[in-house]
């Protein structure tokens, strides 16, 4: 029980950190590296599956990936770029804040509910997979959008000057 509470507190702190980083990021131009690196860094978490305690069943794997992909749609819809002063910036979105808060509430509710039936280690593996399946499509969509704007900017740099 104590471990579940601590991990929930850590999840809330991580969400607040993501929100803070996202708000700060909208003040500076972005680049492809800033978009691609977070999922690559997060992928190291897959090493948890070397320990048999964290391994999930095929059904749990599919559930986590489908739910993560579904949640990524909301992140994709609220992540837009704009060109200012010949640079590409991530637009601020009030909807992103609400979506992130909603996702953390849903995560905590699911964890509380599923924690009664699924072992804590497997549940941790499922939530890692859910988060990874949410972040990868989101970041791929961001990268594609960024590259599209970057191409436009290279072809018409004066068109976007403010």
C-alpha positions as CSV (number, residue, x, y, z in Angstrom):
1,X,0.0,0.0,0.0
2,X,2.8,2.4,1.0
3,X,4.6,1.7,-2.3
4,X,1.4,2.5,-4.3
5,X,1.0,5.8,-2.5
6,X,4.6,6.8,-3.1
7,X,4.5,5.9,-6.7
8,X,1.2,7.9,-7.1
9,X,2.9,10.9,-5.5
10,X,5.9,10.5,-7.9
11,X,3.5,10.3,-10.9
12,X,1.8,13.6,-9.8
13,X,5.2,15.2,-9.4
14,X,6.3,14.0,-12.8
15,X,3.1,15.4,-14.4
16,X,3.7,18.8,-12.8
17,X,7.3,18.6,-14.0
18,X,6.1,17.9,-17.6
19,X,3.7,20.8,-17.3
20,X,6.4,23.1,-16.2
21,X,8.8,22.0,-18.9
22,X,6.1,22.3,-21.5
23,X,5.3,25.9,-20.5
24,X,8.9,26.8,-20.5
25,X,9.5,25.2,-23.9
26,X,6.9,27.5,-25.5
27,X,9.1,30.5,-24.7
28,X,12.1,29.2,-26.8
29,X,12.4,27.9,-30.3
30,X,12.2,24.1,-30.6
31,X,14.1,21.7,-32.8
32,X,13.9,18.1,-33.9
33,X,16.3,16.9,-31.2
34,X,14.0,18.3,-28.4
35,X,11.1,16.3,-29.9
36,X,12.9,13.0,-30.5
37,X,15.0,12.6,-27.4
38,X,12.3,12.2,-24.6
39,X,11.0,8.9,-26.0
40,X,14.5,7.7,-26.6
41,X,15.4,8.5,-23.0
42,X,12.2,6.9,-21.7
43,X,12.9,3.7,-23.7
44,X,15.6,2.8,-21.2
45,X,12.7,2.0,-18.8
46,X,12.1,-1.1,-20.9
47,X,15.0,-2.7,-19.0
48,X,12.5,-3.3,-16.2
49,X,11.1,-6.2,-18.2
50,X,14.4,-8.1,-17.8
51,X,13.1,-8.8,-14.3
52,X,10.3,-11.4,-14.6
53,X,8.3,-9.7,-11.9
54,X,7.5,-6.8,-14.3
55,X,6.5,-8.9,-17.3
56,X,2.9,-8.6,-18.4
57,X,0.6,-11.0,-20.1
58,X,-0.3,-10.5,-23.8
59,X,-3.7,-9.2,-22.9
60,X,-2.2,-6.6,-20.5
61,X,0.3,-5.6,-23.1
62,X,-2.4,-5.0,-25.7
63,X,-4.7,-3.2,-23.2
64,X,-1.8,-0.8,-22.2
65,X,-0.7,-0.1,-25.8
66,X,-4.3,0.5,-27.0
67,X,-5.1,2.8,-24.1
68,X,-1.8,4.7,-24.5
69,X,-2.4,5.1,-28.2
70,X,-5.9,6.4,-27.5
71,X,-4.6,8.9,-24.9
72,X,-1.9,10.1,-27.4
73,X,-4.7,11.4,-29.7
74,X,-5.5,14.1,-27.1
75,X,-1.9,15.1,-26.8
76,X,-1.5,15.2,-30.5
77,X,-4.5,17.5,-30.9
78,X,-3.2,20.0,-28.4
79,X,0.4,20.1,-29.6
80,X,0.8,22.7,-32.4
81,X,3.7,24.7,-33.6
82,X,3.9,28.2,-34.9
83,X,6.6,30.3,-36.7
84,X,7.7,33.4,-34.9
85,X,10.8,35.5,-35.9
86,X,11.9,32.8,-38.4
87,X,11.9,30.1,-35.7
88,X,9.5,27.3,-34.8
89,X,7.9,27.5,-31.4
90,X,5.5,25.1,-29.6
91,X,2.2,26.9,-29.1
92,X,0.9,27.1,-25.5
93,X,-2.4,25.3,-25.0
94,X,-4.8,25.6,-22.1
95,X,-6.3,22.3,-23.2
96,X,-3.0,20.6,-22.8
97,X,-3.0,21.5,-19.1
98,X,-6.5,20.0,-18.6
99,X,-5.6,16.9,-20.7
100,X,-2.5,16.3,-18.6
101,X,-4.5,16.7,-15.3
102,X,-7.2,14.4,-16.7
103,X,-4.7,11.8,-17.7
104,X,-3.1,11.8,-14.2
105,X,-6.5,11.5,-12.5
106,X,-7.4,8.6,-14.9
107,X,-4.0,7.0,-14.2
108,X,-4.5,7.2,-10.4
109,X,-8.1,5.9,-10.7
110,X,-7.0,3.0,-12.9
111,X,-4.0,2.2,-10.6
112,X,-6.3,2.1,-7.5
113,X,-8.9,-0.1,-9.3
114,X,-6.5,-2.4,-11.1
115,X,-4.1,-2.6,-8.1
116,X,-6.6,-4.9,-6.4
117,X,-6.4,-7.5,-9.1
118,X,-3.0,-7.1,-10.7
119,X,0.4,-7.5,-9.0
120,X,2.1,-4.2,-8.3
121,X,5.1,-5.1,-10.4
122,X,3.0,-6.1,-13.4
123,X,0.9,-3.0,-13.0
124,X,4.0,-0.9,-13.0
125,X,5.0,-2.6,-16.3
126,X,1.5,-1.9,-17.7
127,X,1.7,1.8,-16.8
128,X,5.1,2.1,-18.3
129,X,3.8,0.6,-21.5
130,X,0.8,2.8,-21.5
131,X,3.0,5.9,-21.1
132,X,5.4,4.8,-23.8
133,X,2.5,4.0,-26.2
134,X,1.2,7.4,-25.5
135,X,4.4,9.4,-25.9
136,X,5.8,7.7,-29.0
137,X,2.8,8.5,-31.3
138,X,2.6,12.0,-29.8
139,X,6.2,12.7,-30.5
140,X,6.1,11.2,-33.9
141,X,3.2,13.5,-34.8
142,X,5.1,16.4,-33.3
143,X,8.2,15.6,-35.4
144,X,6.2,15.3,-38.6
145,X,4.4,18.6,-37.9
146,X,7.8,20.3,-37.0
147,X,9.4,19.0,-40.2
148,X,6.5,20.3,-42.3
149,X,6.9,23.8,-40.8
150,X,10.7,23.6,-41.1
151,X,10.4,22.8,-44.8
152,X,8.0,25.8,-45.3
153,X,10.3,28.0,-43.4
154,X,13.3,27.0,-45.6
155,X,11.4,27.6,-48.8
156,X,9.9,31.0,-47.7
157,X,11.9,32.5,-44.8
158,X,10.6,36.0,-45.3
159,X,7.0,34.9,-45.5
160,X,7.0,34.0,-41.8
161,X,8.9,37.0,-40.4
162,X,7.1,39.0,-37.8
